[in-house]
Amino acid sequence: MSSALIIEQALNGLQFGIMLFLMAAGLTLIFGVMGVINLAHGSLYMVGAFACAAVAAYTGSFWLGLVASLIAAAAAGAIVEVTVIRRLYNRDHLDQVLATFALILIFSEGTRWVFGSFPLYLDIPKVLQGAISLPGGAQYQLYRLAIIGAGLVVAIGLYLLIAKTRLGMRIRAGESDREMIGALGVDIASLNTIVFALGAALAGLAGALVGALQSVQVGMGEPVLILAFVVIVIGGIGSIKGALAGAILVGVVDTMGRFVLPQLFTLFMEPSQAATAGAAVASMLIYIVMAFILAVRPKGLFAVNA
Amino acid sequence: MKTIAAALVAGLAFSAQAMAEPVKIGMITTLSGGGAGLGIDIRDGFLLAIKESGNKDIKVIVEDDAQKPELAVQIADKMVQSEKVDILTGIVWSNLAMAVVPGVVGQGTFYLSTNAGPSALAGEKCNPNYFNVAYQNDNLHEAMGNYANTANYKKTFILAPNYPAGTDALTGFKRFYKGALAGELYTKVGQTDYATEIAQIRASGADSVYFFLPGGMGIAFMKQYSQSGISTPVMGPGFSFDQDVLGAIGDAALGVKNSSHWSKDLDNAANKKYVAAFKAEYKRLPSLYATQGYDTANLILSAVAKASVKDKDAFRAALKEAKFDSVRGKFKFGNNNHPIQDIYVREVIKEDGVLTNKIVATSFTDHQDAYAANCKM
């Protein structure tokens, strides 16, 4: 096992974690401020990817597509909040799960109706194509480094927004006590819409960034959604810092597990059996980690109300 | 739920006996969810052949299984019990086929597979009422293993998802491949990020890569592989490089070798007519799934012209004869009612700005699956 391979895998873990953070940040904000479990968050991710692919195909520019993905996902988020989610704040979680699950079906079939069943094409912009050499003899895909950079910028931006601005103050206040800030004269309805649109825009951004790397197709959001839930449970629901830590933990553990476990199993199994058994255990690994963390810290690593 | 009745002018060429008996065909296929592209192609190819025949005694009922085995079983029960269909067809996925087919053929209804070819149904669980008009699951992988020898590859890195069709695929490849393996990996089903696997391919020193990653998984793998700076040649089965996914992979697919039992450029009259008709009807190029649907419908039409579907023995014999103009050129059934056919190696090219395939070699002539010997038929 060379150091180049280990560096490459560590970067892969980091990049995967950053991508999960973009999803989880919106999810945890929405849950923290409004107490809503939004299963349709994966659909907003899909909306971002489709908007980016469609605009990039029409204009020929990935960057315009990226802007479109933010606008489309934020708009979809705002519409969903005003028409559906707003009616659910005072209902129990089961009603929220039912309604947002219905939204997944509506978004999926709606997208299929507009774009058809076949995956769309979205390519990496010219300047970010190819791989670059890293110290230690490793080669790494430039676009993945760009995703890491973009994710870190978003993380810093979110920190500044929440810690330093008036809007951030209201968001933090909303997380602590919704009724009280309403009584103090803050327009809680529009705050909710803004937070929901912000979370949606982050999901849309993640969808567009990842869409260029993977495939833009109906149903692409749901597998990521499950991981994003794992991330916010590990990090502590409602905590942006927890989402970042949890996302990077999940990203690195999952990547390293997939890489190391099958090789570890070859020590006492024949190669083709080790490959299947290792892959099976690796896919369980993040859930094992989650169970362990919840056993030690039931409210997650950075619990908001701990 | 869609019910499509395909009916046109009466076919003059058919016998009075066949005309008197309407034939009811139930099609269960995947029309929603991530795998819908495959089912839609099968349906469109099938209905095109029925429409071309002008046979108005044939009624086709199409229902969506959403790629869920339990739903497919429900629909099959309904179609057999209350709709009283004579023939069932259309399933895309092997796990759904395994859930539906044994029950259906056990009740005496005919089942014609338009795609799935799990090994169990080709071997010990073969059934006289079950016909596979597509391929046995291992076939295309075997063809690529065979081709890897011809291409003089000595160190191939192989990967597939960790589920039965994935392990079968790599078993099929290894059955004919004579070189050494640079590595063997099983990925998560539905995985869309292959950075970890690509890093291992890079480190393994492989001289070629073979992968079986159907649908979105393959699109993601190819896009990421092409950006990784690795220049090791890639091979795959035709599913990963067919018309339904090529557009989404983009130029990253150019030059990739893949195996298929059909190609758009196969030189025979039936194929030329089919490709032109499909393009005219649906404004896109046909995929191999559409082709399997089209051949299945034409096989049924050929049997309907010979025997009444109510006379099970005569109809079964007529199906087994397979006297229809297959767009694959030649086509016949082996003892286990699975095809004996040629399998080609294709290369992805660009033609009039559209990515598509052309045949560059023939990997197998009259190839039969490895399980036929286990079938007591």
Interface residues (C-beta under 8 A of the other chain):
Chain A: M1 S2 A4 L5 E8 Q9 N12 Q15 F16 S108 E109 R112 S117 F118 P119 L120 Y121 D123 I124 Q129 G130 A131 Q139 Q141 L142 Y143 R144 V210 A212 L213 Q214 S215 V216 Q217 V218 G219 M220 P223 T255 R258 F259 P262 P271 S272 A275 T276 A279 A280 S283
Chain B: S32 G33 G34 A36 G37 I40 N162 T167 L170 L181 E184 L185 Y186 T187 K188 G190 T192 D193 A195 T196 E197 A199 Q200 R202 A203 G216 I219 A220 K223 Q224 Q227 S228 G229 D244 V245 G247 A248 I249 G250
